[in-house]
Amino acid sequence: MCMLSRAEDREKWLSRSLKLVPAFDELKVTEWFVRFEKKAREFEWPRQRWVGLVYNVLKRKALEAYNRMGPEDVDDYDEFKAAILKAYELRPEAYRLLFRGAWKRPADTYMAYARYLEETLDEWLLSESATLYNEVRELLLMEHFTNMADKEIGVKIREKRFKTLKEAATWADDRVLALRNNNEEDVLVFHMDDCISDGLQSFFHQNPTLLW
C-alpha cells in the first residue's frame, strides 16, 4: 500500500511538473535550456529528474538525438544536454553571439537580464572549455582581436579556431605578407606586359612593312 502511494505521488508530481515545462523551441534551443533550468531551480525539481522532464517535450531532431544516446548519456543531464545542443550544431560562435547579442526586453527586470547575461556567458565559456583566468583572458583577447582585424583575415581566423592570440597574430601577419607579395608579383607582371606591348608597337612602327 505504501509503495503504491509513493508511485501515485510520483505520478502526480510528474504530471504537475510537466505542465510547467516550457514548450520546446527548436529555433532557440540554448535559450530554451536556460528557461527550463531557471524553472527547474525555481520549483526545486531534483536534478536527477531533469532528463525525464525534458524528454517529454522534445521534438524531431532533438528526439532523434535522444534515441541515439547510450544509457550513460541519459543518466547524466549535462551529457544529455550537450548531445541535444550538438544535434542543432550550436558551436562556440553561436554561444558567443547569444551573449553579445543579449538585450534587455522591456518586460524584463534588471535582475532577470543580469541572470540571463551570466547564463549565456557561462554557456559560451563552457563551450570553449575556458574556466581558468588565463583561458578566459585569452578568449576575450581573441574575440576583440578577430573583430578588429580586416574582414577577410577575421573570417579566416574564426574558421581556423586558433587557441591563442599569438598563433592568430602570427598567422595574420604571414597572410598579409603573402597577399602583399602576390600583389607585387601581379603588378610586376602587369608592367612587364606593358613594356613588351610598348616594345612591339615601337618595333612595328619602325618596320611597318612587317605588318603586311
N, C-alpha and C positions, 0 to 999 in steps of 0.2 A: 504493500500500500504506500509506504514511504517512498520507494523507488518510483512508483507511478506518479506520485505527487511531484517529485523533483523533475521528472520528464515533462509533466504538464507545465510546470513553471518555466522550464527551458523553452518550451514551445511558445508560451505566452510572451516571454522575454524576446525571443527571436521575432515573433510577429510584430510586436510593438516597435522593435528596433528597425526592422526592415522598412517600416513606414516613414522613418526619419532619415533613411539613407537617401542622399540626393540622386536624381536620375543621372545615369552615366552619360557623360558628354564626350563623344569621340573626337570632336573638334578641339577640345581644350582638356586633354587628358591630365596634364600636370596640374592645372587649376582645379580639376575635379578631385584629384587625390588630396590637395590642400584642403578643400572644403570638407571632404569626408573625414580627414584626420582631425580637423577642428571639431566636427560634430562628435566624433568618437571620444575625444578628450572631454568635451562638454558634458556628455551623458555618461562618462566613465565606463565605456564599453571595455571589457577585458581585451587586451591586445591579441590574445590567442584566438579571439572570435572575429577579428577584423577580416581575415581572408574569407571566411564564410559569408560575412555580410556583403563584402564587395562582390564576391562570385555571383550572388543572386541578382545583381543589376548589370552584369557585363553584357556587351553586345558584340556581334560579328567578330571583328579582328581580335578583340580582347578575349572573347570566349574561345576562339581558336587557339590563342596563345596559352590560355589556361589548360585546354585539353592536351597540349603538348608537354606540359610540365610534369616533372617527376614528383614523387611523394615528398621528397626533401624540400622541394621548392614551395609546395603548398603548405608545408608546416611552418615556413619562415615568411612572415609578412613582407620583409624587406626584399627578399629574393622574388617573391610573388609580384610585388610592385615593380621591381626592376624588369622582370620579364614582360609585363604589360606595357611599360613605357618603351621597351625595346621594340615591341610589335608595332608601335606607332613611330618608330625611328626618331625618337626625341634624343638628339645629341647635345653635347655641352653648349654648342652655339645656340640651340633653341632655348635652353635654360637661361643663358646669358641675356638673350633678347627679352625673355619674360621678365627678368629682373630689371633690366634697363628701361623697358617699356612700361613698367608698372606705374599706374597713375591713380590718384585718389578719386574715386567716384563720389558724386555729390551726397549720396546716401551713407557713405562710409564714415565712421568716426575716425579720428586721427589714430586712435589706438589700434583699430582694425587694420588701417592702412600700414601702420608700423609693423604689425604682426605679419601681414602679407609680404612686406619687404624682407623681413627676416627669413621667412619660409622660402621665398623664391631665391634669395641669396644662398641659403643653405643648400638648396637643390642644385644650384649652379656649382658651388664649391665641391659638393659631394660627387657630381658627375665628372669633375676634373680631378678627383682624388686629392683635393687641396684642403688639408686640415691643419697643417702646421703654419706658423707665421711666415717662414721663408717661401712656402709654396703659395700662400695667398698673395704675398708681396709680388712674386714672380708673375702670377696670373693677372693681377691688376696692371702691372707694368706692361705685360704683353698686350693686354687689351688696348691700353691707351696708345702704345707704340703702333699697333696694327691700324687703329682708327686714324692716326695722324700720317701714316705712310701714303705714298701715291696710290691711287685706286688699284692699278694693276698689281703692284707689289703687295698691297694689303690683302687682295683676294688670294694671291698665291700663298701668303703666309698662313692664312686661315686653312687653306687646303692641305698644306704640309704639316700642320699641327705641331709646330716646334714647341719644345718643352721649356726652353729658357730664352730669355731676352737676347743673350749673347749669340745663341745659334741663329735666331731670326735676323739680328742685325748683320751678322757675318754673311748670311745668305743674301740679304737685301743689297749689301754693298757689292757683292760679287755679281749679282744680277744686273745692277745698274751699270757696272763696269763692262759687262758682256754686251749689254744693249748699246752702250756708247761706242764700243769697238766696232760692232756691227754697223752702226750708223756711219761711222767714219769710213769704213770699207765701202759702204754704198756710195758715199759722197765721192770717194776716190775713183771708183768705177765710173760714176757719172761724169766726172771731169775728164777721165781718160777717153770716154766715148765722145765727149765734146771736142777734145784735142784731135782725135782720129778723124772726126767728121770735118773739122776745120781744115785739117791737112789734106784730106781728099778733095775738098772743094777748091783749095788753092792749087792742087796739082792739076785738076781738070780745067781750071780756069787758065792755067798756063799752057795746057795741052788740049785745047778744045777738040782737035781732030780725033782724039781717042774716044770721044763720046759717040762717034758715028761708026 
